[in-house]
């Protein structure tokens, strides 16, 4: 799973890495802030799933035209 509800370091790097940035709860793959379970599920359904479905239908369309 590329997308997860975890944390990521906002730019500039966090204090732990020698900078003055902060650690943000959210999706590390998208760098999208997510604070609640509902926001995470909406992120998956609104941002992630359409891209996956588009790729699947493109692949399915290519295989049926051969």
DOMAR-447690 format. One line per 2 residues: number of its first residue (from 1); their letters; for each residue x negated, z negated, y of N, C-alpha, C. Coordinates in steps of 0.05 Angstrom, whole numbers. Layout:
% DOMAR-447690
NUM	A	X Z Y X Z Y X Z Y | ...
This chain:
% DOMAR-447690
1	XX	-17 0 -24 0 0 0 -18 0 25 | -14 20 40 -30 22 65 -18 5 87
3	XX	8 4 89 22 -12 109 28 -39 98 | 22 -60 113 28 -87 104 34 -105 129
5	XX	46 -127 123 51 -147 145 28 -166 144 | 8 -162 161 -16 -178 160 -24 -183 189
7	XX	-50 -184 194 -60 -187 221 -81 -166 227 | -85 -160 252 -107 -141 260 -119 -151 286
9	XX	-143 -143 292 -156 -151 316 -150 -131 338 | -140 -141 360 -134 -124 383 -161 -119 398
11	XX	-162 -97 412 -186 -90 427 -187 -106 452 | -209 -116 461 -235 -117 449 -236 -136 425
13	XX	-257 -138 410 -259 -155 386 -251 -184 392 | -242 -197 370 -234 -225 373 -258 -243 379
15	XX	-252 -268 387 -272 -287 393 -290 -292 368 | -278 -291 345 -293 -295 320 -314 -273 316
17	XX	-309 -250 328 -327 -227 325 -345 -224 350 | -345 -244 367 -362 -243 391 -350 -232 416
19	XX	-324 -225 415 -311 -214 438 -291 -233 451 | -272 -223 466 -252 -240 477 -224 -230 471
21	XX	-220 -213 451 -194 -203 443 -179 -224 426 | -156 -216 416 -140 -234 401 -132 -222 374
23	XX	-124 -239 355 -114 -230 329 -84 -228 332 | -73 -205 324 -45 -199 327 -31 -197 300
25	XX	-8 -210 296 7 -206 271 21 -179 272 | 18 -164 250 31 -138 249 20 -120 227
27	XX	23 -94 231 14 -74 211 -14 -65 219 | -34 -72 202 -62 -64 208 -66 -33 208
29	XX	-50 -19 192 -54 10 190 -44 24 216 | -23 13 228 -12 26 252 -19 11 278
31	XX	-30 -12 275 -35 -30 298 -10 -34 314 | 12 -40 299 38 -45 311 44 -75 308
33	XX	52 -88 330 58 -116 330 84 -121 315 | 84 -139 296 107 -147 280 108 -177 278
35	XX	130 -189 286 133 -218 286 152 -228 265 | 171 -212 257 192 -222 238 194 -203 214
37	XX	207 -213 193 211 -197 169 229 -173 176 | 249 -176 193 266 -154 201 250 -132 215
39	XX	232 -140 233 215 -120 246 197 -105 226 | 187 -119 206 171 -106 186 187 -85 170
41	XX	211 -93 162 229 -75 147 237 -51 164 | 242 -56 190 248 -34 208 224 -15 211
43	XX	200 -26 213 176 -10 215 174 8 190 | 178 -3 167 177 13 142 198 35 142
45	XX	223 29 149 244 48 148 243 69 171 | 234 61 195 235 79 218 209 94 222
47	XX	186 82 214 160 95 220 146 106 195 | 148 91 173 132 98 149 148 117 131
49	XX	172 110 124 188 125 105 192 154 113 | 199 160 138 203 188 146 178 206 141
51	XX	155 195 146 130 210 142 126 216 112 | 131 195 95 128 199 66 148 220 56
53	XX	173 218 65 194 237 56 187 265 65 | 177 268 89 170 295 99 149 307 82
55	XX	129 292 74 107 302 57 118 309 30 | 135 292 18 146 298 -8 162 324 -8
57	XX	179 327 12 195 352 14 178 376 18 | 157 374 33 138 397 37 126 404 10
59	XX	117 384 -5 105 389 -31 125 402 -50 | 150 391 -50 171 401 -67 178 430 -59
61	XX	178 436 -33 184 463 -24 162 482 -32 | 137 474 -32 115 491 -40 116 497 -70
63	XX	124 478 -86 124 482 -115 147 499 -124 | 170 499 -109 193 515 -117 189 544 -108
65	XX	173 549 -88 169 577 -79 149 592 -95 | 135 579 -114 115 593 -130 127 607 -154
